Amino acid sequence: MSKQAIASETFEIGLGEGLKVKGRVRAIPDGVRKPVVVVAHGFRGFQDWAFWPEVAERLAGLGYYAVSFDFSRITAKEEGLDETQVAEASTVSQELSDLEALLGEIKHRGLPLREEADAGKVALLGHSRSGGSSIIHAGEHPESVSAVVVWNGGASPVNVSSDPNLTLVQRAVALDQEKNSERFNVTNHFVGLTLPALIVQGDADSQRLLDFVDRLKELAPGQKYVSIPGANHTFGVTHPYEGATEQLNAAFEETAAFLNESLGGKVV
């Protein structure tokens, strides 16, 4: 890993109706344009959850323009928007809108340290639910993405909107899923990808995700799949962060090798 200093700057993207995407860019400020890696947290996470700051820092140290961010549902809750707005901001539709806005800023060089970014080489790294959103975005906007990495995720939400025990957020997510079932068919998007993808899956994660990955292997054998022995949904990591686990390091190393091959970026 490079010993050069890494610059770090924050940004904010206004989406309207009080919603915002807030994030941080990390890069070695050497004036060389670098492949972009967008790091997307899971449904219950946030950009500073446990391992994400370290993952983004390590990616920047390897010579990438690393972008981490909070989906708009995070700032909606933090800034006191009402429960209905927070619920609507928690849907997959909004998650996709957030990604589209962020990728648009990258394309138009609207983020900090823009002189360090090669907007023609962009990879998405999504964990849990955002892994599925990353696949959908890549399927819908292949011109804006060069590669996709999914950590322990990709499968669609499973709640049914008629369940009386759902919270407001859960019901909003379920209704959104039901209204957009064809659009949100992650498997179909994945099979149709014309760009390289890596699925990193812990073998101690939920059976639903393990079955989902097995299905992807059958339908898209040309993509890359890596199983991490003994890894649960968060690679054995908890929040507050106490340091990387062997499983997290394995996931990162596989990801770094894939990104270097797929983006053609120079590892510093």
DRENSE-287723 format. One record per residue: residue in three letters; x, y, z of N, C-alpha, C, CB in turn. Coordinates in steps of 0.05 Angstrom, whole numbers, plus 5000, padded with zeros to 4 digits. Glycine has a CB too. Example, Ala and Ser with C-alpha at 12.3 -4.5 7.8 and 13.67 -1.06 7.14 Angstrom:
2
ALA526448865156524649105156526449345156522649115181SER525749555142527349795143525850015157528249885114
***
This chain:
268
MET501749765000500050005000501750255000498150005025SER500950444986502450694984502750835011501150884964LYS505150965014505551125038505051415033508451085048GLN504151485009503451755003501051845019503051794973ALA500952095025498652205041496152195024499152495049ILE493952135037491352115024489752365031489851855032ALA488752505011487052735016484152635020487152934992SER482652775036479852705042478152955043479652545068GLU476052965027474253195027471353095026474853375004THR469553245040466753175041465153315019465553245068PHE462753215013461053334994458153295001461553224965GLU456353444989453453424993452053474967452553625015ILE450153294960448553324936445653354943448953074917GLY444453574936441653624942439853484921441053924942LEU437853344931436153184913433353294911435952904923GLY432753504927429953614928428353484950428653574901GLU426253624958424453524979425853465005422853284969GLY428053605010429453575035431453345035427653535057LEU431653195014433452965013436253045004432352744995LYS438252915015441052975009442652715009442253185028VAL444652714992446652504993449252645004447152364966LYS450252545026452652655037454852445036452252755067GLY457252525029459352335027462152445030459152205001ARG464052285023466952355026468552235003468052265054VAL470352384993472252294972474952264985472252484948ARG476252044978479052004987480751934962479251775008ALA483052054961484852004938487652114944483752134912ILE489651994932492352094934492452334915494551874926PRO493052574925492952814908495552864892492453064925ASP495852694872498352714856497852814827499652444854GLY495252894822494652994795494252784774496753184787VAL494352534781493952314762491052214764495952084768ARG489752204742486952114743486751814749485552174716LYS484951754768484851484779482151364774485451484809PRO481951094770479350964769477751024795479750654766VAL475151044791473351114813472150864825471151314803VAL472050844851470650634865468550754883472550434880VAL466050704878463850804895463050594915461350894878VAL463350654941462850464962460050514974465050484984ALA458250314972455450354980454850175003453550304957HIS454050295026453350145050450749995047453350325074GLY450249805066447849655066445449795078448249395081PHE443149655079440649775088440849875117438349575085ARG442149725134442349805162444949955168442149565180GLY446550005148449050135152449050425147451150005136PHE451450545146451850825138454850855131451051025162GLN455551075119458251095108460551055128458651355094ASP460051125153462151095173461650845191462251345191TRP459950665182459550425197462050245197457150265186ALA462950165220465049965224467249985203463749695223PHE467349795184469649775166469649965143469749495156TRP467450105138467450265113469550485111464750395110PRO470150645132472250835130474950715123472550995156GLU475550485136478050345130478150235101478550125150VAL475950125092475850015065476250245045473049885060ALA474950475049475250695031478150805031473350925038GLU479250815055482050905058483950715044482850935088ARG483550465047485250265034485050275003484649985044LEU482650314994482250344965483750584954479250354958ALA483550804969484951054961487951004961484251284979GLY488950864981491750804983492750624960492350665009LEU490950474948491750304926491650454899489850064924GLY490950714900490950874876488250914863492750744857TYR486150884879483450944869482351204880481550714876TYR480451314865478851544875476451414889477951734850ALA476651404915474651254931472451444941475951114955VAL469951374935467651534943465851374961466051624918SER465651464986463751345005461551545010465151255031PHE459151455018456951635021454751515038455851724994ASP452951685048450451595061448251615041449851775086PHE446651405038444251425022442451635036442751155021SER440651755020439051985029437351915053437352095007ARG436651665057435051585081436451645107434251295079ILE439151645106440651695130440451985138443651615126THR440852165120440652455127437752525131441852625105ALA435852395118433052445123432352405152431252275105LYS433352185163432852125191434452305210433651835197GLU436952355203438652525220437652815221441552525209GLU436452905199435653185198432653225205436153305171GLY431453015215428753045226426453065207428753285242LEU426752955183424452935165422352755177425352835137ASP419852785170417752625183417952335176414952735176GLU416552165191416751875188416051785159415051735208THR414051905147413251825120415451885100410651975112GLN416752125103418952185085421351995088419852475090VAL421951935114424051745119423451475107424551715149ALA420951385110420151125098420451125068417251065106GLU419451335055419651345026422551365017418051585015ALA424251495033427051515026428551255029428451725043SER427251055042428450805048427950595027427550695074THR426550665006425850464985428150414966423450564969VAL427950194951429950134931429850354909429449854919SER427450444902427250654882428850904889424250744878GLN428750984915430251214923433251154924429351314951GLU433950914932436750824932437850844904437050544943LEU436350764884437250784856437451074847435350634838SER435551244856435751524850438251654862433251674859ASP438851574886441251674900443751594884441451564928LEU443951344875446251254860446451404833446050954854GLU444151444820444151584795445151874798441351584782ALA444252004820445152284825448152294830443652404849LEU449152104846451952094853453652034828452451884874LEU452851834812454351774788454252004768453251524774GLY452052154768451952394751453952604759449152514752GLU454252644785456252834795459052754788456052874826ILE459552494790462252394782462752444752462452094788LYS460752374736461052414707461552704699458452314693HIS460152884713460453164707462553304724457753304710ARG464153144738466453244753465553444774468453374735GLY463453374789462353554809463153494837459353554807LEU464753284841465553224868468353344875465652914872PRO469053354900471753454908473953294895472053464938LEU476253414894478653284883478153174855479553054901ARG476553314840475653214814477953164794473653404801GLU480153314797482353274779483753004783484453504783GLU483052874805484152604811482552374799484452574841ALA480152434789478252224781478252174751475452294790ASP478251924743477751844716474851744714479751614707ALA473151924706470251874705469451664684468752124700GLY471351584668470851374648471251094659472551424624LYS472251074683472750814696471550824724475750744697VAL469050714726467650724752466750444760465250914750ALA467350364784466450114795464550164819468849934804LEU462550004822460750014845461449784863457750014836LEU461749844889462049634910459749664929464849664924GLY457949474928455549484945455349254964453049504928HIS454649314989454249115010451349065015455749185036SER450548815018447748745026445748855005447148855054ARG443749005014441749094995442849264973439549245009SER444849434979445949604958447549454937447749814971GLY448249194944449349034923447348984900450248764935GLY444848934908442748904888442249164873440248814901SER442249384887441849644874444149704855441549864895SER446549624862448849674845448549514819451449594859ILE447549264821447049104798444949224780446348814806ILE442749304793440549434777441549684763438149504796HIS443049854777444050094765445850034741445550264785ALA447649834745449449764723447849654699451449554733GLY445749504705444149394683442649614668442149194694GLU441749814682440250034670441950254658438350164690HIS444450284668446250494659449050384654446350724680PRO449250194636451850064631453950264622451649844611GLU453150484610455050684601456450824624453650884583SER455350814648456450964670458050794689454251104685VAL458150534684459450344703461350154687457350184719SER463650114699465649934686465749654699468350054686ALA465049644724465149384739463349404764468049314747VAL462549174774460849164798461948954817457949104791VAL462049024843462748834864460548824884465448914877VAL459648584892457548554912458748404935455048414900TRP458448514959459248374983456748284998460948565002ASN456348025000454147905016451548035010454847935045GLY450648024985448048154979447148104951448248444983GLY445248264943444148254916441248164915445748074900ALA440447984934437647884933435748104940437347654952SER433348094929431248304933430048274961429148284911PRO428848494972427348474997425148274995426248755005VAL424348155018422447935017419747995032423647695029ASN419448215045417048275060414648305041417348525077VAL412248245051409748285036408248515048408048025037SER407348705032406248955042403748915058405649145019SER402248695054399848635069400248535097398148445054ASP402748475104403448385131402848605151406448295133PRO400948555170400248775189402348845209397748685204ASN404448675211406548725231408848885220407548465241LEU408748975195410949135184410949415196410649145154THR413449515198413749795206413149975182416649855216LEU413050235186412450415164414650395142412350705174VAL417150375151419350345132419050075117422050355146GLN418649865131418449595118416149595098418049385139ARG413849715105411649715086412249885061409049825100ALA413550115065414250275042416150125023415650535051VAL418049985035419949825019418549595004422149705037ALA416749465018415249235006413449334983413549095027LEU411949554988410249664967411849744942408749904977ASP414149864947415949944925416849704909418350104935GLN417549494924418449244911416249124894419349044932GLU413749124905411549004890410849164865409048984909LYS411049424867410349594844412449584822410049884853ASN414949504830417149504811418449234809419249724819SER416949024811418048754812419748684787415848554816GLU418848774764420348714740422948874739418648774715ARG422749134745425149304745427149204766424349594751PHE426149114789427949034811428748744810426649094837ASN428448604787429248324785432248324782427848184760VAL433648294804436548314805437748094788437548294833THR436647854789437747624774437747684744436147374780ASN435547784734435447854705437548064698432647944698HIS437748274714439748474709442548354709439548704730PHE443148184728445748064731446447894706446047904756VAL444547734698444947554675445547724650442547374671GLY444247954648444548124625446948314625442148284621LEU448548314647450848494648452848434626452148474676THR453848644614455948614594458648714605455248774569LEU458648774631461148864644461848654666460749144657PRO464348654675465248464694464048514722468248464697ALA463448294736462248304763463548104780459248264762LEU463848174806464947994826462947974849467648094837ILE462247724856460447674879462147554901458047484871VAL462447694923463947594946461847514967465947804957GLN461747264975459647164992460846995015457646994977GLY460247085040460946925063459346665065460647085089ASP460646445070459246195071457646145097461145965066ALA457946325116456346315141454146525141458146345165ASP453546635118451346835116448646685114451847015091SER446546835110443846705109443546515085441646925107GLN441946315089441446115068440246245043439645895078ARG438546455048437246585025439346705006435446805035LEU441446835018443546955001445246734988445247135018LEU445846525003447446304991445946174968447946095013ASP443346144970441746024948441746224924438845964957PHE441546484931441546684910444046674893441146964922VAL446346654907448946654893449146394877451246674913ASP448246174888448345924873446745944846447145684889ARG444546084848442846124824444346294803440146254831LEU445746504813447246684795449446524781448446914810LYS450746344796452946184785451846014761454146004806GLU449445914765448245744744447645914719445745604754LEU446546154723445546314701447746484688443346484710ALA449746564704451846734693454546624701451547024704PRO455346394690457846264698460346414690457945994686GLY460046614672462346764663463246984682461746884637GLN461647044702462447244722464147114744459947384735LYS465247274762467047164782465547144809469547344785TYR466046914823464746864849466846774868462446654846VAL466846894892468746824913467246764939470847044917SER467746534951466646464977468646504998465646164977ILE467846645020469646695042468946505065469447005052PRO470646315071470046115092469646245119472345915094GLY467446165133466946255160465846535162469346235176ALA465446675140464546955141461546985143465647105116ASN460647145162457847205164457147455146456947255193HIS454847575151453947795134455748035134451147875142THR457248075157459048305159461948215162458248485182PHE462547975152465347875153466447865182467148035135GLY464647815201465547795229466048065242467947635230VAL465348285229465848545240463348655253466848745217THR463748805275461448945288462149235291460948815316HIS460049395298460349675302459749735332458449845284PRO461449895346463850045337466049855327464850215360TYR467549955309469649805295471949745314470649945271GLU472849495313475149405329477449305312474349205349GLY477249355286479349265268478449045249481649165285ALA480049015228479348815207479648535217481048865183THR477848365207478048075212479447945189475147955217GLU480147695193481347535171479447525147482147255181GLN476847485153474847465132474547725116472147385143LEU474547955130474448215117476848255099474148445137ASN479248195110481648225094481548055069484148155110ALA480547815071480247635048478447755027479247355056ALA476147865036474247995018475548235004471648075033PHE476948385019478248625008480348554987479548795030GLU482048354994484148274976483048164949485948064989GLU480848014951479547914926478448144910477347714933THR477348334924476148574911478248744898474548744931ALA480448784912482648954901483848824876484848994922ALA484148564876485248424853483348444829485848134859PHE480748414834478748434813478648714802475948354824LEU478648914819478549194810480949264793478349384833ASN483249174801485749234786485549114758488149124801GLU484448874757484248734731482048864714483648434735SER479748934726477449024711477649314703474948994728LEU478849484720479049764714481649844700478749924739GLY483549664700486049724688487649934702485649804659GLY486949974728488350174743490950074754486550274766LYS492750254759495350184770495150174800497550384761VAL495949944812496049934841498550074850495949634850VAL498250264867500550434876502250274895499650694888
***
